[in-house]
């Protein structure tokens, strides 16, 4: 199963397959999401989820409030549905 990810405001889209992090899928499709460490430490890839659901194998270093506000780490997040992500907030 795969899900469509849309990045705002650029409207870029790519598919993420089961077992791929959102960042891995983006890079494989040639879509640039700012990243550095790829393990959720540097916060470079931090973005806001506008729509959709994600899950993590390892819980990210985000507070409950940050998660409720929609913040995610694409380097650690796996899609559970189609997603809309905001990169420039």
Gaussian input, Z-matrix of N, CA and C with variables (Angstrom, degrees):
# hf/3-21g

backbone

0 1
 N
 C     1     B1
 C     2     B2     1     A1
 N     3     B3     2     A2     1     D1
 C     4     B4     3     A3     2     D2
 C     5     B5     4     A4     3     D3
 N     6     B6     5     A5     4     D4
 C     7     B7     6     A6     5     D5
 C     8     B8     7     A7     6     D6
 N     9     B9     8     A8     7     D7
 C    10    B10     9     A9     8     D8
 C    11    B11    10    A10     9     D9
 N    12    B12    11    A11    10    D10
 C    13    B13    12    A12    11    D11
 C    14    B14    13    A13    12    D12
 N    15    B15    14    A14    13    D13
 C    16    B16    15    A15    14    D14
 C    17    B17    16    A16    15    D15
 N    18    B18    17    A17    16    D16
 C    19    B19    18    A18    17    D17
 C    20    B20    19    A19    18    D18
 N    21    B21    20    A20    19    D19
 C    22    B22    21    A21    20    D20
 C    23    B23    22    A22    21    D21
 N    24    B24    23    A23    22    D22
 C    25    B25    24    A24    23    D23
 C    26    B26    25    A25    24    D24
 N    27    B27    26    A26    25    D25
 C    28    B28    27    A27    26    D26
 C    29    B29    28    A28    27    D27
 N    30    B30    29    A29    28    D28
 C    31    B31    30    A30    29    D29
 C    32    B32    31    A31    30    D30
 N    33    B33    32    A32    31    D31
 C    34    B34    33    A33    32    D32
 C    35    B35    34    A34    33    D33
 N    36    B36    35    A35    34    D34
 C    37    B37    36    A36    35    D35
 C    38    B38    37    A37    36    D36
 N    39    B39    38    A38    37    D37
 C    40    B40    39    A39    38    D38
 C    41    B41    40    A40    39    D39
 N    42    B42    41    A41    40    D40
 C    43    B43    42    A42    41    D41
 C    44    B44    43    A43    42    D42
 N    45    B45    44    A44    43    D43
 C    46    B46    45    A45    44    D44
 C    47    B47    46    A46    45    D45
 N    48    B48    47    A47    46    D46
 C    49    B49    48    A48    47    D47
 C    50    B50    49    A49    48    D48
 N    51    B51    50    A50    49    D49
 C    52    B52    51    A51    50    D50
 C    53    B53    52    A52    51    D51
 N    54    B54    53    A53    52    D52
 C    55    B55    54    A54    53    D53
 C    56    B56    55    A55    54    D54
 N    57    B57    56    A56    55    D55
 C    58    B58    57    A57    56    D56
 C    59    B59    58    A58    57    D57
 N    60    B60    59    A59    58    D58
 C    61    B61    60    A60    59    D59
 C    62    B62    61    A61    60    D60
 N    63    B63    62    A62    61    D61
 C    64    B64    63    A63    62    D62
 C    65    B65    64    A64    63    D63
 N    66    B66    65    A65    64    D64
 C    67    B67    66    A66    65    D65
 C    68    B68    67    A67    66    D66
 N    69    B69    68    A68    67    D67
 C    70    B70    69    A69    68    D68
 C    71    B71    70    A70    69    D69
 N    72    B72    71    A71    70    D70
 C    73    B73    72    A72    71    D71
 C    74    B74    73    A73    72    D72
 N    75    B75    74    A74    73    D73
 C    76    B76    75    A75    74    D74
 C    77    B77    76    A76    75    D75
 N    78    B78    77    A77    76    D76
 C    79    B79    78    A78    77    D77
 C    80    B80    79    A79    78    D78
 N    81    B81    80    A80    79    D79
 C    82    B82    81    A81    80    D80
 C    83    B83    82    A82    81    D81
 N    84    B84    83    A83    82    D82
 C    85    B85    84    A84    83    D83
 C    86    B86    85    A85    84    D84
 N    87    B87    86    A86    85    D85
 C    88    B88    87    A87    86    D86
 C    89    B89    88    A88    87    D87
 N    90    B90    89    A89    88    D88
 C    91    B91    90    A90    89    D89
 C    92    B92    91    A91    90    D90
 N    93    B93    92    A92    91    D91
 C    94    B94    93    A93    92    D92
 C    95    B95    94    A94    93    D93
 N    96    B96    95    A95    94    D94
 C    97    B97    96    A96    95    D95
 C    98    B98    97    A97    96    D96
 N    99    B99    98    A98    97    D97
 C   100   B100    99    A99    98    D98
 C   101   B101   100   A100    99    D99
 N   102   B102   101   A101   100   D100
 C   103   B103   102   A102   101   D101
 C   104   B104   103   A103   102   D102
 N   105   B105   104   A104   103   D103
 C   106   B106   105   A105   104   D104
 C   107   B107   106   A106   105   D105
 N   108   B108   107   A107   106   D106
 C   109   B109   108   A108   107   D107
 C   110   B110   109   A109   108   D108
 N   111   B111   110   A110   109   D109
 C   112   B112   111   A111   110   D110
 C   113   B113   112   A112   111   D111
 N   114   B114   113   A113   112   D112
 C   115   B115   114   A114   113   D113
 C   116   B116   115   A115   114   D114
 N   117   B117   116   A116   115   D115
 C   118   B118   117   A117   116   D116
 C   119   B119   118   A118   117   D117
 N   120   B120   119   A119   118   D118
 C   121   B121   120   A120   119   D119
 C   122   B122   121   A121   120   D120
 N   123   B123   122   A122   121   D121
 C   124   B124   123   A123   122   D122
 C   125   B125   124   A124   123   D123
 N   126   B126   125   A125   124   D124
 C   127   B127   126   A126   125   D125
 C   128   B128   127   A127   126   D126
 N   129   B129   128   A128   127   D127
 C   130   B130   129   A129   128   D128
 C   131   B131   130   A130   129   D129
 N   132   B132   131   A131   130   D130
 C   133   B133   132   A132   131   D131
 C   134   B134   133   A133   132   D132
 N   135   B135   134   A134   133   D133
 C   136   B136   135   A135   134   D134
 C   137   B137   136   A136   135   D135
 N   138   B138   137   A137   136   D136
 C   139   B139   138   A138   137   D137
 C   140   B140   139   A139   138   D138
 N   141   B141   140   A140   139   D139
 C   142   B142   141   A141   140   D140
 C   143   B143   142   A142   141   D141
 N   144   B144   143   A143   142   D142
 C   145   B145   144   A144   143   D143
 C   146   B146   145   A145   144   D144
 N   147   B147   146   A146   145   D145
 C   148   B148   147   A147   146   D146
 C   149   B149   148   A148   147   D147
 N   150   B150   149   A149   148   D148
 C   151   B151   150   A150   149   D149
 C   152   B152   151   A151   150   D150
 N   153   B153   152   A152   151   D151
 C   154   B154   153   A153   152   D152
 C   155   B155   154   A154   153   D153
 N   156   B156   155   A155   154   D154
 C   157   B157   156   A156   155   D155
 C   158   B158   157   A157   156   D156
 N   159   B159   158   A158   157   D157
 C   160   B160   159   A159   158   D158
 C   161   B161   160   A160   159   D159
 N   162   B162   161   A161   160   D160
 C   163   B163   162   A162   161   D161
 C   164   B164   163   A163   162   D162
 N   165   B165   164   A164   163   D163
 C   166   B166   165   A165   164   D164
 C   167   B167   166   A166   165   D165
 N   168   B168   167   A167   166   D166
 C   169   B169   168   A168   167   D167
 C   170   B170   169   A169   168   D168
 N   171   B171   170   A170   169   D169
 C   172   B172   171   A171   170   D170
 C   173   B173   172   A172   171   D171
 N   174   B174   173   A173   172   D172
 C   175   B175   174   A174   173   D173
 C   176   B176   175   A175   174   D174
 N   177   B177   176   A176   175   D175
 C   178   B178   177   A177   176   D176
 C   179   B179   178   A178   177   D177
 N   180   B180   179   A179   178   D178
 C   181   B181   180   A180   179   D179
 C   182   B182   181   A181   180   D180
 N   183   B183   182   A182   181   D181
 C   184   B184   183   A183   182   D182
 C   185   B185   184   A184   183   D183
 N   186   B186   185   A185   184   D184
 C   187   B187   186   A186   185   D185
 C   188   B188   187   A187   186   D186
 N   189   B189   188   A188   187   D187
 C   190   B190   189   A189   188   D188
 C   191   B191   190   A190   189   D189
 N   192   B192   191   A191   190   D190
 C   193   B193   192   A192   191   D191
 C   194   B194   193   A193   192   D192
 N   195   B195   194   A194   193   D193
 C   196   B196   195   A195   194   D194
 C   197   B197   196   A196   195   D195
 N   198   B198   197   A197   196   D196
 C   199   B199   198   A198   197   D197
 C   200   B200   199   A199   198   D198
 N   201   B201   200   A200   199   D199
 C   202   B202   201   A201   200   D200
 C   203   B203   202   A202   201   D201
 N   204   B204   203   A203   202   D202
 C   205   B205   204   A204   203   D203
 C   206   B206   205   A205   204   D204
 N   207   B207   206   A206   205   D205
 C   208   B208   207   A207   206   D206
 C   209   B209   208   A208   207   D207
 N   210   B210   209   A209   208   D208
 C   211   B211   210   A210   209   D209
 C   212   B212   211   A211   210   D210
 N   213   B213   212   A212   211   D211
 C   214   B214   213   A213   212   D212
 C   215   B215   214   A214   213   D213
 N   216   B216   215   A215   214   D214
 C   217   B217   216   A216   215   D215
 C   218   B218   217   A217   216   D216
 N   219   B219   218   A218   217   D217
 C   220   B220   219   A219   218   D218
 C   221   B221   220   A220   219   D219
 N   222   B222   221   A221   220   D220
 C   223   B223   222   A222   221   D221
 C   224   B224   223   A223   222   D222
 N   225   B225   224   A224   223   D223
 C   226   B226   225   A225   224   D224
 C   227   B227   226   A226   225   D225
 N   228   B228   227   A227   226   D226
 C   229   B229   228   A228   227   D227
 C   230   B230   229   A229   228   D228
 N   231   B231   230   A230   229   D229
 C   232   B232   231   A231   230   D230
 C   233   B233   232   A232   231   D231
 N   234   B234   233   A233   232   D232
 C   235   B235   234   A234   233   D233
 C   236   B236   235   A235   234   D234
 N   237   B237   236   A236   235   D235
 C   238   B238   237   A237   236   D236
 C   239   B239   238   A238   237   D237
 N   240   B240   239   A239   238   D238
 C   241   B241   240   A240   239   D239
 C   242   B242   241   A241   240   D240
 N   243   B243   242   A242   241   D241
 C   244   B244   243   A243   242   D242
 C   245   B245   244   A244   243   D243
 N   246   B246   245   A245   244   D244
 C   247   B247   246   A246   245   D245
 C   248   B248   247   A247   246   D246
 N   249   B249   248   A248   247   D247
 C   250   B250   249   A249   248   D248
 C   251   B251   250   A250   249   D249
 N   252   B252   251   A251   250   D250
 C   253   B253   252   A252   251   D251
 C   254   B254   253   A253   252   D252
 N   255   B255   254   A254   253   D253
 C   256   B256   255   A255   254   D254
 C   257   B257   256   A256   255   D255
 N   258   B258   257   A257   256   D256
 C   259   B259   258   A258   257   D257
 C   260   B260   259   A259   258   D258
 N   261   B261   260   A260   259   D259
 C   262   B262   261   A261   260   D260
 C   263   B263   262   A262   261   D261
 N   264   B264   263   A263   262   D262
 C   265   B265   264   A264   263   D263
 C   266   B266   265   A265   264   D264

   B1=1.4460
   B2=1.5270
   B3=1.3077
   B4=1.4592
   B5=1.5251
   B6=1.3365
   B7=1.4593
   B8=1.5170
   B9=1.3305
   B10=1.4601
   B11=1.5310
   B12=1.3230
   B13=1.4591
   B14=1.5230
   B15=1.3165
   B16=1.4617
   B17=1.5234
   B18=1.3223
   B19=1.4618
   B20=1.5209
   B21=1.3080
   B22=1.4566
   B23=1.5131
   B24=1.2891
   B25=1.4555
   B26=1.5301
   B27=1.3266
   B28=1.4723
   B29=1.5212
   B30=1.3278
   B31=1.4681
   B32=1.5325
   B33=1.3297
   B34=1.4611
   B35=1.5182
   B36=1.3468
   B37=1.4526
   B38=1.5184
   B39=1.3252
   B40=1.4543
   B41=1.5139
   B42=1.3187
   B43=1.4560
   B44=1.5199
   B45=1.3232
   B46=1.4601
   B47=1.5314
   B48=1.3221
   B49=1.4577
   B50=1.5191
   B51=1.2986
   B52=1.4621
   B53=1.5291
   B54=1.3200
   B55=1.4519
   B56=1.5197
   B57=1.3266
   B58=1.4687
   B59=1.5086
   B60=1.3365
   B61=1.4574
   B62=1.5275
   B63=1.2958
   B64=1.4626
   B65=1.5265
   B66=1.3239
   B67=1.4648
   B68=1.5232
   B69=1.3301
   B70=1.4702
   B71=1.5165
   B72=1.3249
   B73=1.4675
   B74=1.5237
   B75=1.3317
   B76=1.4637
   B77=1.5226
   B78=1.3191
   B79=1.4620
   B80=1.5188
   B81=1.3258
   B82=1.4696
   B83=1.5281
   B84=1.3315
   B85=1.4669
   B86=1.5274
   B87=1.3309
   B88=1.4607
   B89=1.5162
   B90=1.3269
   B91=1.4616
   B92=1.5246
   B93=1.3174
   B94=1.4572
   B95=1.5294
   B96=1.3109
   B97=1.4557
   B98=1.5193
   B99=1.3329
   B100=1.4599
   B101=1.5326
   B102=1.3239
   B103=1.4669
   B104=1.5140
   B105=1.3069
   B106=1.4510
   B107=1.5280
   B108=1.3222
   B109=1.4674
   B110=1.5270
   B111=1.3259
   B112=1.4623
   B113=1.5309
   B114=1.3379
   B115=1.4682
   B116=1.5322
   B117=1.3177
   B118=1.4480
   B119=1.5122
   B120=1.3170
   B121=1.4593
   B122=1.5312
   B123=1.3200
   B124=1.4609
   B125=1.5337
   B126=1.3189
   B127=1.4695
   B128=1.5367
   B129=1.3130
   B130=1.4713
   B131=1.5275
   B132=1.3265
   B133=1.4689
   B134=1.5230
   B135=1.3204
   B136=1.4620
   B137=1.5226
   B138=1.3189
   B139=1.4626
   B140=1.5209
   B141=1.3136
   B142=1.4531
   B143=1.5235
   B144=1.3123
   B145=1.4622
   B146=1.5218
   B147=1.3249
   B148=1.4533
   B149=1.5222
   B150=1.3321
   B151=1.4619
   B152=1.5120
   B153=1.3306
   B154=1.4502
   B155=1.5143
   B156=1.3307
   B157=1.4586
   B158=1.5161
   B159=1.3262
   B160=1.4552
   B161=1.5236
   B162=1.3277
   B163=1.4550
   B164=1.5134
   B165=1.3089
   B166=1.4593
   B167=1.5258
   B168=1.3377
   B169=1.4582
   B170=1.5276
   B171=1.3251
   B172=1.4639
   B173=1.5195
   B174=1.3071
   B175=1.4642
   B176=1.5206
   B177=1.3278
   B178=1.4670
   B179=1.5171
   B180=1.3054
   B181=1.4661
   B182=1.5270
   B183=1.3242
   B184=1.4577
   B185=1.5201
   B186=1.3114
   B187=1.4571
   B188=1.5292
   B189=1.3041
   B190=1.4651
   B191=1.5220
   B192=1.3331
   B193=1.4652
   B194=1.5254
   B195=1.3438
   B196=1.4725
   B197=1.5248
   B198=1.3300
   B199=1.4610
   B200=1.5297
   B201=1.3186
   B202=1.4635
   B203=1.5269
   B204=1.3389
   B205=1.4656
   B206=1.5274
   B207=1.3344
   B208=1.4559
   B209=1.5150
   B210=1.3236
   B211=1.4631
   B212=1.5233
   B213=1.3298
   B214=1.4653
   B215=1.5271
   B216=1.3224
   B217=1.4589
   B218=1.5285
   B219=1.3490
   B220=1.4598
   B221=1.5297
   B222=1.3259
   B223=1.4674
   B224=1.5260
   B225=1.3206
   B226=1.4598
   B227=1.5236
   B228=1.3309
   B229=1.4635
   B230=1.5198
   B231=1.3260
   B232=1.4632
   B233=1.5224
   B234=1.3213
   B235=1.4618
   B236=1.5284
   B237=1.3233
   B238=1.4620
   B239=1.5280
   B240=1.3344
   B241=1.4647
   B242=1.5223
   B243=1.3209
   B244=1.4618
   B245=1.5276
   B246=1.3335
   B247=1.4608
   B248=1.5208
   B249=1.3151
   B250=1.4567
   B251=1.5153
   B252=1.3348
   B253=1.4659
   B254=1.5165
   B255=1.3170
   B256=1.4719
   B257=1.5171
   B258=1.3502
   B259=1.4579
   B260=1.5211
   B261=1.3132
   B262=1.4701
   B263=1.5162
   B264=1.3223
   B265=1.4612
   B266=1.5044
   A1=109.10
   A2=116.04
   A3=120.39
   A4=108.98
   A5=113.92
   A6=120.94
   A7=109.50
   A8=115.87
   A9=121.90
   A10=108.65
   A11=115.46
   A12=122.33
   A13=107.52
   A14=116.53
   A15=122.48
   A16=107.81
   A17=115.94
   A18=121.97
   A19=109.50
   A20=115.76
   A21=121.32
   A22=109.13
   A23=120.20
   A24=127.11
   A25=114.30
   A26=118.36
   A27=120.76
   A28=114.07
   A29=118.17
   A30=123.31
   A31=112.97
   A32=118.03
   A33=120.66
   A34=108.30
   A35=115.11
   A36=120.25
   A37=110.02
   A38=115.21
   A39=121.25
   A40=108.51
   A41=115.53
   A42=121.98
   A43=109.42
   A44=115.78
   A45=121.36
   A46=106.91
   A47=115.94
   A48=121.80
   A49=110.58
   A50=115.21
   A51=120.30
   A52=108.67
   A53=117.12
   A54=121.43
   A55=114.32
   A56=117.65
   A57=122.76
   A58=109.18
   A59=116.41
   A60=117.29
   A61=108.09
   A62=115.60
   A63=120.44
   A64=109.77
   A65=117.37
   A66=120.62
   A67=111.55
   A68=117.68
   A69=120.38
   A70=110.90
   A71=116.98
   A72=121.30
   A73=111.16
   A74=116.88
   A75=120.18
   A76=110.68
   A77=116.87
   A78=120.53
   A79=111.87
   A80=117.00
   A81=120.99
   A82=111.25
   A83=116.31
   A84=121.04
   A85=112.98
   A86=117.13
   A87=120.66
   A88=114.30
   A89=116.98
   A90=121.54
   A91=108.02
   A92=116.41
   A93=121.25
   A94=111.39
   A95=115.00
   A96=122.59
   A97=104.62
   A98=118.46
   A99=119.17
   A100=110.52
   A101=115.84
   A102=120.13
   A103=109.34
   A104=114.97
   A105=119.96
   A106=109.64
   A107=117.48
   A108=120.18
   A109=113.80
   A110=118.21
   A111=125.24
   A112=114.06
   A113=117.83
   A114=121.00
   A115=112.15
   A116=118.90
   A117=122.33
   A118=116.58
   A119=117.43
   A120=120.09
   A121=111.92
   A122=116.92
   A123=120.54
   A124=113.67
   A125=118.94
   A126=127.05
   A127=114.27
   A128=117.81
   A129=120.71
   A130=111.99
   A131=117.73
   A132=120.49
   A133=113.37
   A134=118.02
   A135=122.14
   A136=110.06
   A137=116.47
   A138=120.91
   A139=108.80
   A140=116.24
   A141=120.89
   A142=110.13
   A143=115.45
   A144=122.57
   A145=107.78
   A146=115.81
   A147=121.04
   A148=110.69
   A149=116.07
   A150=121.72
   A151=109.38
   A152=115.47
   A153=121.59
   A154=113.01
   A155=114.34
   A156=121.55
   A157=110.74
   A158=115.28
   A159=122.13
   A160=109.07
   A161=115.55
   A162=120.56
   A163=107.94
   A164=115.69
   A165=122.22
   A166=109.30
   A167=116.59
   A168=120.30
   A169=108.85
   A170=116.14
   A171=122.88
   A172=106.95
   A173=116.55
   A174=119.70
   A175=110.84
   A176=117.28
   A177=121.13
   A178=111.39
   A179=114.41
   A180=120.36
   A181=109.51
   A182=114.96
   A183=122.38
   A184=107.96
   A185=116.55
   A186=119.61
   A187=109.17
   A188=116.16
   A189=120.79
   A190=109.97
   A191=117.31
   A192=121.75
   A193=110.85
   A194=117.73
   A195=121.04
   A196=110.40
   A197=117.05
   A198=120.04
   A199=110.77
   A200=117.29
   A201=121.20
   A202=111.38
   A203=116.87
   A204=121.46
   A205=111.73
   A206=117.63
   A207=121.36
   A208=115.55
   A209=119.27
   A210=121.08
   A211=110.38
   A212=115.90
   A213=121.39
   A214=110.18
   A215=115.08
   A216=122.62
   A217=107.52
   A218=119.40
   A219=121.20
   A220=113.84
   A221=116.99
   A222=119.97
   A223=111.97
   A224=117.34
   A225=121.97
   A226=113.13
   A227=117.53
   A228=122.09
   A229=112.35
   A230=114.67
   A231=124.02
   A232=107.29
   A233=116.66
   A234=121.00
   A235=111.03
   A236=115.46
   A237=122.15
   A238=110.49
   A239=116.06
   A240=122.43
   A241=107.32
   A242=116.89
   A243=120.29
   A244=107.04
   A245=116.52
   A246=121.17
   A247=112.36
   A248=115.51
   A249=122.44
   A250=106.09
   A251=116.14
   A252=122.60
   A253=110.45
   A254=115.81
   A255=121.98
   A256=107.67
   A257=116.09
   A258=120.31
   A259=115.00
   A260=119.41
   A261=119.11
   A262=113.57
   A263=118.29
   A264=118.17
   A265=111.06
   D1=142.77
   D2=176.35
   D3=-133.54
   D4=159.14
   D5=-178.48
   D6=-129.30
   D7=150.53
   D8=178.34
   D9=-89.40
   D10=134.95
   D11=175.42
   D12=-115.89
   D13=129.81
   D14=176.21
   D15=-114.70
   D16=129.61
   D17=178.32
   D18=-100.81
   D19=131.61
   D20=176.18
   D21=-109.92
   D22=145.24
   D23=8.45
   D24=-90.42
   D25=-0.52
   D26=-172.89
   D27=-71.94
   D28=-17.50
   D29=-177.09
   D30=66.22
   D31=14.25
   D32=175.93
   D33=-66.27
   D34=144.00
   D35=179.17
   D36=-130.95
   D37=149.31
   D38=174.46
   D39=-155.41
   D40=164.69
   D41=179.10
   D42=-101.49
   D43=141.17
   D44=174.66
   D45=-119.75
   D46=128.02
   D47=-179.06
   D48=-91.22
   D49=159.04
   D50=175.70
   D51=-58.07
   D52=135.92
   D53=179.87
   D54=89.80
   D55=-3.96
   D56=177.28
   D57=-107.14
   D58=139.19
   D59=170.58
   D60=-73.81
   D61=162.01
   D62=179.62
   D63=-61.44
   D64=-41.20
   D65=178.84
   D66=-64.18
   D67=-44.29
   D68=178.74
   D69=-58.02
   D70=-45.13
   D71=-179.60
   D72=-64.03
   D73=-43.28
   D74=179.84
   D75=-60.14
   D76=-49.98
   D77=-178.76
   D78=-62.78
   D79=-38.10
   D80=178.25
   D81=-63.52
   D82=-31.78
   D83=179.57
   D84=-90.25
   D85=3.37
   D86=179.66
   D87=80.35
   D88=14.40
   D89=178.79
   D90=-94.23
   D91=127.14
   D92=-176.61
   D93=-90.55
   D94=117.70
   D95=168.86
   D96=-114.33
   D97=126.24
   D98=-179.94
   D99=-53.04
   D100=131.01
   D101=179.51
   D102=-156.72
   D103=156.71
   D104=178.55
   D105=-135.88
   D106=-66.19
   D107=-171.34
   D108=-86.42
   D109=-27.79
   D110=-179.54
   D111=65.27
   D112=17.21
   D113=178.24
   D114=-132.71
   D115=15.82
   D116=174.19
   D117=79.30
   D118=19.98
   D119=-178.80
   D120=-101.98
   D121=-41.06
   D122=-171.69
   D123=-78.81
   D124=-19.29
   D125=-178.03
   D126=66.92
   D127=9.71
   D128=-179.06
   D129=-62.38
   D130=-36.75
   D131=-175.78
   D132=-89.13
   D133=-0.54
   D134=-177.51
   D135=-51.15
   D136=128.82
   D137=177.06
   D138=-145.77
   D139=173.75
   D140=-175.98
   D141=-108.26
   D142=133.53
   D143=177.74
   D144=-87.83
   D145=119.44
   D146=178.57
   D147=-89.04
   D148=-38.77
   D149=179.08
   D150=-145.70
   D151=148.94
   D152=174.58
   D153=105.37
   D154=179.70
   D155=-177.77
   D156=-129.70
   D157=144.90
   D158=176.02
   D159=-129.87
   D160=163.39
   D161=171.66
   D162=-138.64
   D163=164.08
   D164=-177.66
   D165=-127.81
   D166=145.01
   D167=169.38
   D168=-80.52
   D169=-38.71
   D170=174.50
   D171=-117.34
   D172=125.18
   D173=-178.43
   D174=-60.74
   D175=134.77
   D176=-179.74
   D177=-74.73
   D178=162.84
   D179=177.55
   D180=-84.20
   D181=66.68
   D182=177.27
   D183=-125.51
   D184=142.73
   D185=175.57
   D186=-71.44
   D187=163.47
   D188=176.71
   D189=-58.83
   D190=-40.83
   D191=179.50
   D192=-62.58
   D193=-44.26
   D194=178.76
   D195=-61.44
   D196=-41.03
   D197=178.61
   D198=-65.78
   D199=-40.49
   D200=177.76
   D201=-64.11
   D202=-30.51
   D203=177.97
   D204=-77.75
   D205=-7.83
   D206=175.92
   D207=101.85
   D208=2.41
   D209=-178.51
   D210=-69.96
   D211=136.04
   D212=178.21
   D213=-139.09
   D214=161.10
   D215=171.26
   D216=-107.71
   D217=104.35
   D218=179.34
   D219=-57.89
   D220=-24.74
   D221=-179.20
   D222=-71.27
   D223=-19.38
   D224=-179.42
   D225=-115.86
   D226=-14.98
   D227=-171.86
   D228=-88.15
   D229=141.25
   D230=174.85
   D231=-114.10
   D232=136.11
   D233=-178.69
   D234=-73.39
   D235=138.80
   D236=172.91
   D237=-113.71
   D238=-1.86
   D239=-179.75
   D240=-164.99
   D241=177.78
   D242=171.13
   D243=-63.11
   D244=146.58
   D245=-174.28
   D246=-128.87
   D247=148.04
   D248=165.79
   D249=-122.09
   D250=121.63
   D251=-177.47
   D252=-118.26
   D253=142.12
   D254=178.44
   D255=-107.99
   D256=121.59
   D257=-175.05
   D258=-96.61
   D259=-17.79
   D260=-169.96
   D261=-115.79
   D262=43.36
   D263=-178.04
   D264=-102.25

